[in-house]
Amino acid sequence: MLMPSQGVRILIATRPVDFRKGHDGLASMVQAALAQDPFTGTVFVFRAKRADWTGPSG
């Protein structure tokens, strides 16, 4: 399990993204959609279109 240090922001995307865009494409999406700088230390979590994983319910 990874434990981020105190004060680290973690932003989770609610819509699936196309991972074929690569790192540069995802960084561009962060800048355009979230108006955030992808190089500030914030952790951005994306999900693929194919959702094989189910999160906890409730």
MODELLER restraints for C-alpha pairs under 7 A, 6 or more apart:
rsr = mdl.restraints
at = mdl.atoms
rsr.add(forms.Gaussian(group=physical.xy_distance, feature=features.Distance(at['CA:8:A'], at['CA:42:A']), mean=6.23, stdev=0.5))
rsr.add(forms.Gaussian(group=physical.xy_distance, feature=features.Distance(at['CA:9:A'], at['CA:42:A']), mean=5.02, stdev=0.5))
rsr.add(forms.Gaussian(group=physical.xy_distance, feature=features.Distance(at['CA:9:A'], at['CA:43:A']), mean=6.22, stdev=0.5))
rsr.add(forms.Gaussian(group=physical.xy_distance, feature=features.Distance(at['CA:10:A'], at['CA:42:A']), mean=5.93, stdev=0.5))
rsr.add(forms.Gaussian(group=physical.xy_distance, feature=features.Distance(at['CA:10:A'], at['CA:43:A']), mean=4.68, stdev=0.5))
rsr.add(forms.Gaussian(group=physical.xy_distance, feature=features.Distance(at['CA:10:A'], at['CA:44:A']), mean=5.91, stdev=0.5))
rsr.add(forms.Gaussian(group=physical.xy_distance, feature=features.Distance(at['CA:11:A'], at['CA:43:A']), mean=6.24, stdev=0.5))
rsr.add(forms.Gaussian(group=physical.xy_distance, feature=features.Distance(at['CA:11:A'], at['CA:44:A']), mean=4.92, stdev=0.5))
rsr.add(forms.Gaussian(group=physical.xy_distance, feature=features.Distance(at['CA:11:A'], at['CA:45:A']), mean=6.17, stdev=0.5))
rsr.add(forms.Gaussian(group=physical.xy_distance, feature=features.Distance(at['CA:12:A'], at['CA:44:A']), mean=5.92, stdev=0.5))
rsr.add(forms.Gaussian(group=physical.xy_distance, feature=features.Distance(at['CA:12:A'], at['CA:45:A']), mean=4.65, stdev=0.5))
rsr.add(forms.Gaussian(group=physical.xy_distance, feature=features.Distance(at['CA:12:A'], at['CA:46:A']), mean=6.26, stdev=0.5))
rsr.add(forms.Gaussian(group=physical.xy_distance, feature=features.Distance(at['CA:13:A'], at['CA:45:A']), mean=6.08, stdev=0.5))
rsr.add(forms.Gaussian(group=physical.xy_distance, feature=features.Distance(at['CA:13:A'], at['CA:46:A']), mean=5.19, stdev=0.5))
rsr.add(forms.Gaussian(group=physical.xy_distance, feature=features.Distance(at['CA:13:A'], at['CA:47:A']), mean=6.88, stdev=0.5))
rsr.add(forms.Gaussian(group=physical.xy_distance, feature=features.Distance(at['CA:16:A'], at['CA:46:A']), mean=6.91, stdev=0.5))
rsr.add(forms.Gaussian(group=physical.xy_distance, feature=features.Distance(at['CA:16:A'], at['CA:47:A']), mean=5.02, stdev=0.5))
rsr.add(forms.Gaussian(group=physical.xy_distance, feature=features.Distance(at['CA:16:A'], at['CA:48:A']), mean=4.92, stdev=0.5))
rsr.add(forms.Gaussian(group=physical.xy_distance, feature=features.Distance(at['CA:16:A'], at['CA:49:A']), mean=4.82, stdev=0.5))
rsr.add(forms.Gaussian(group=physical.xy_distance, feature=features.Distance(at['CA:17:A'], at['CA:46:A']), mean=6.73, stdev=0.5))
rsr.add(forms.Gaussian(group=physical.xy_distance, feature=features.Distance(at['CA:17:A'], at['CA:47:A']), mean=6.21, stdev=0.5))
rsr.add(forms.Gaussian(group=physical.xy_distance, feature=features.Distance(at['CA:17:A'], at['CA:48:A']), mean=5.44, stdev=0.5))
rsr.add(forms.Gaussian(group=physical.xy_distance, feature=features.Distance(at['CA:17:A'], at['CA:49:A']), mean=6.34, stdev=0.5))
rsr.add(forms.Gaussian(group=physical.xy_distance, feature=features.Distance(at['CA:18:A'], at['CA:48:A']), mean=6.46, stdev=0.5))
rsr.add(forms.Gaussian(group=physical.xy_distance, feature=features.Distance(at['CA:19:A'], at['CA:48:A']), mean=6.87, stdev=0.5))
rsr.add(forms.Gaussian(group=physical.xy_distance, feature=features.Distance(at['CA:27:A'], at['CA:38:A']), mean=5.78, stdev=0.5))
rsr.add(forms.Gaussian(group=physical.xy_distance, feature=features.Distance(at['CA:30:A'], at['CA:36:A']), mean=5.96, stdev=0.5))
rsr.add(forms.Gaussian(group=physical.xy_distance, feature=features.Distance(at['CA:30:A'], at['CA:38:A']), mean=6.30, stdev=0.5))
rsr.add(forms.Gaussian(group=physical.xy_distance, feature=features.Distance(at['CA:31:A'], at['CA:37:A']), mean=5.95, stdev=0.5))
rsr.add(forms.Gaussian(group=physical.xy_distance, feature=features.Distance(at['CA:31:A'], at['CA:38:A']), mean=6.87, stdev=0.5))
